[in-house]
Amino acid sequence: AIERDADVSATKIRYEPDRTQFTVRWWDDEFTVESHLIGEFNVYNLLCAITVTLTVGVEPAVIRAAIATYEGVIGRMERIRAGQNFLAVVDFAHTPVSLERALITLRPLLGNHPDGEAGRLIAVFGCAGLRDRAKRRLMGQVSGRLADFTVITAEDPRTEDLNEINREIAAGVQEHATAEHFVIVQDRSLAIQFAVDLAQPGDIVAAFGKGHERSMCFGETEYPWSDQQAMREAIIRRITIAS
């Protein structure tokens, strides 16, 4: 449990952009762990793993060391570090519910801009072609409501018209956000670059929908693709230009 009585529970949880820290209470003992993983759901995941390892006799010191070095699953709330002064994340969220949970998870990690203004949550995503059409408007609604800025882009359009897919997403965004709070950038690499260039210290840039996947489908052809690579290249390009 989290912050409740249980055989194994997490208390004193601290969520920060570069770490999650909490105290594990188990039966008559407790110890503190620090993890690179993001979000409450990962605290639950860690508690599950901790419970199993404690049950089979693994010492808390060994558990702490393992958690401290574990970088997580590729494409699941994955931090991208390339020397930038804002948090960059790649996540597989590709449904309205998963996008909502991801944005809710990220918001507490926002900082402040140098001028004291609150940081912004910048979401980059699209919707797949030849798949559930109804979710396009729904995902737009979620991002318009929970993100501060939305960059709508390509995500496996397949044989559908990418312009039409993105218009459907934009219609949902506009139910909760004005035109100043979203943009359509068809090319996904350019969309990620746009978001990275927009970011300031204290902001979060998050690319959703591709996660661990290593290709993107246009027409009937799968082309090599990596959100992680695109995010790193965008950050490095920005830093290089700035210097």
N, C-alpha and C positions, 0 to 999 in steps of 0.2 A: 504494500500500500504506500501511498504518498501522503505524508502528514496525517496519518491515522494509525490507530493501534493495529498491529499485525505481527506475525512471527518475524517478518523482515520488512522494514519500512525505510523510507528516505525522508529525512528532515533537514532543516536549515539549507534548503536548496538555493543556489545562486546561479542564475543564468547570465552569462556574459558573452560578448561576441566571439571570444577566443577560447572559452572553456565553460563547462558546467561542473559545479562542485556541490557535493551534498554529503551528509552524514548518514551512514548505514547503521540502523539499530537492529540487532538480531538477538533475540532472547535476552540474555543478561549482559550483552556487550555492545560496543559500537566502534566504528572507525570511519574516517573520512576518505572519500575518493574524489578524484578530479579527472574529467574526461574531455576529449576534444569534440564529443558529439553534441548536437544541438537539440533542444526541445524536451518537453515533458514526456513525450512518447518514448524517447530514448532513455530517460530515467527509468521508466517501467521496464524497458528491454534490459537495461543493465541490472536492475533488481532481480529480474528473472535469472540471468546468468549468475549473479552473485549468490542467489539462493541455492542454485544447483551445486555450485562449486563449494560453498560452505558445507552443504549436506554431505558431500563426498570427502570432506576433510581437508580441503585446500586452505592454507593459512591466509588470513587477511592481507598480510604484507605482499604475498604473491598476487592476490587478486588486485590490489591497488596498483602494483607495477604493470600488470597486464592491461588494465583499463587505461592507465596514463599513456600508454604507447599505441593504443588501438585507434586507427584513423577512421573506422567506419566502413560502410558498404558504398561502393561506387554508385554515384548518382542518387543517393538518398541523403538529403540535407548535407551535401558534400561541400565543404569550404574550398574555395580556390584561392591560393595564396601566390601572388606574383609581385609583391612589394608595394601593393596599393594601400591607401589610407582609408579604405571603407571595406565592409564585409561583402564578399561575393560568394554566391551559393548556386549549385546546380542540384535540382531535385526532379524526381520522376512524376510529380503530381500532374495528372492529365485528366482528371475528372473534377466536377464542381466541388464535391465533398473533399477530395484530397487537396485541391488548391486552397480551399477555405482553411483547412487544418494547417497547411504549410504557412499561409500568410499570418494566421493567428499565432503560430509558433515563432515566427520571425519578428513580429512587431516589438515584443519586449526587449529585443537585442539592439534596437535603434539607439543611436547616440544623439549628439547635438552638432550642428554646424559650427564652424569657428565663430560666427556672429551670434551664437546662442540660440538660433532657431532650431526647432526640432528636426531631426533627421527624417529622410523620406524612404519609404519602402517602394522600390522600383521593380515591377514584375514584367518579365518577358515571356510570352507564350503564344501558342497558336492552337489550332484544333485539326485533327487528322481528317483527310478526305475519305469518303466511302465508309464512314463510321457514324456513330450516333449524332445526328444533326442537331437534336434538341439541346445538347450540352453546350453548343457554341454560345448561344445567348446566355445560358446559365453561368458559364465560366466568365463571360464578360461581366455579368452582374456581380459575381463574387469579387473580381479584381477591381471593378469600379467602386465597390463598397469598402474593400479592405486594403487595397494598395493606394499609395499616394500618386503613383504615375504608372500607366500601363503601356507597354510596347507590344503591339499585336504583330505577329509575324508568321512565317511558314512553319508547319509541322506535319510532314508527310501528306501533302495535298493529294497525292496520287493523281487520278485522272479528273478530279474536280477542279473547278475554277478557283484558284487561290484568292482572287479578289473578292469573290462572293463569300467564301468561307470567312475571310477577315471582316467583311461588312457585317456579317451575322454576329460575330464576336463584338464588334464595335457597337452594334445596336444595344447589346446588353450592358456594355460599359457605360454608355450614355444615359442609362436609367439612373445611375448613381454618381456620375462624374461629368464635368463640363469638358468641352473640346480642348481646353488647356491642360488637361490631365491625362491625355492619351494620344498615341500616334500609331499609325500603321507603317511598318517598314517591312516590305515583303521578303527581302533577303535576310535570312536568319543571322548570318554573320554580321551584317550591317546593323541589324536590330540590336544585337548584343553590344556592338561597338557604340551605338547611340546611347544605350543605357549606361555603359561604363563612362562615356564622356560626360554624361549628365550628373554622375555621382559626385558627391562631396563627402568630406570626412563626417562620419556619423550616419551616413546613408547605408542602405543594403540594396544590392543588385542581385536579383534571383532569376535564373532561367529555368522555366518549368517545362515538363512534358517529354523530354528526351532521356534525361537521366543517364542510365548505363548504356543506352542504345548507341550503336556505332554506324548507323546509316540513316539516310532520309530519302523517302520515295517521292519522286516527281514523275508523273505519267506512270509507266510500268517499270521504271528503273530505280534501283537502290543505289544511291551515291554515298560515298564515305562521308561520315559526319561525326563530330564529337562536340557537345556543348562545352565540355571541360577545356578542350583545345581552343575553341573559339573564344571562351572567356579569358583564358590566359593570354592569348594573342592580342585581344582587345585591350587588356590592362597594360601589357608591355608596350603596345603601340602608343597608348595615351601617355605613359611615363616617359617614353623616348621622345615624343614630340614636346612634352612639357620641359624636358631638360635641354 
